[in-house]
Amino acid sequence: MLFMAVCTWEPEKTEEVIKRRMAEKIPEGIKLIGEWKDLGRGRVFRLFEAADPKAILAMRSIWEGITSTEFVPVMETEEVLKLLPKE
């Protein structure tokens, strides 16, 4: 399943976020598909694939105490449209 992680942090934590990101090892069971930095403030969007909820929890624990992270299950719009009832 695909998940969008939205990580937000306070400006004074930016240096620590950069350090952790540079040293980060993506947990087994997670495939990072893409990552985008909000140029306006302390926020990053990460799209990843994970089949096991334990992998999601491992990913979350890396950033506890420094960021607020929201994990949102997502699907490509074309796939969602195929699942909708036909009228």
N, C-alpha and C positions, 0 to 999 in steps of 0.2 A: 504494500500500500504506500501511496505517496503522502508525505507530510510536509507542510510549510512551517518552519520554525521562525518565529519573529522574536528576535532578541533585542532588548532595549536596555540601555545603561545611562547612568548619570555622567555628565562631562568629566568630572574629576576622576572617574574610573577608566577613562579611555586608555591610558598607558597600560594599566593592568590587563584590560581586555585584549590589547594588541599582543602583549607578552603571552597570555594564555592561548590566543589564536595561533601564534607562531609555533608554539610547542604542542598544540593539540594533536592527539591521535584519535581518529574517528573510530568509535567502538566497532568491534566485529558485529556483523549483521546489519550494518547501515551502509548504504551507498549514497554518497553525497553527489547530487546531480548538478547543483548550481548554487551560487552564493552571490548576493548583491548587497552592497553597502548603501544605505541612505546617505546621500551627500549633504543633507541638511541638518542631521543630528546624529546622536548615538544610537543607531539602530541598524540591524542587518537582517536580511531575509535569506533563509537557507532552505533549499528544496532537497529532500532526501527520500530514499526508499527504504522501508523496513518492514519485514514480515512478522517480527517478534516484538511484542510490547516491552520485553526486558531490554532490548537494544535502545528503545526510546528513553526508558528510565536512565540507562547508563549515559546517554547523550545529555540528558537534562542535568545530571549530577555534576558534570564537568563545569557547568556555568553557575551553579548555585552560589549565592552570596555575592555575586558581582553583577549579574544581569537578571532581568525579569524576562523569562522565556515562555512563549505560548506556542504549543504544538497544535496545528490545525490539519486534520485529514483533508486532502484535496484530490480531485479528479480532473482530468482534462475535460473541457466543456463538451467536446465532441462525444466523449464516452458517456457523459451524463445525459446528453440529448438522446442517445441510443436507448437508455434505460427508461426514459419517460414514456408514459402511456401515449399511444397514437390516438388521435381523435378523428 
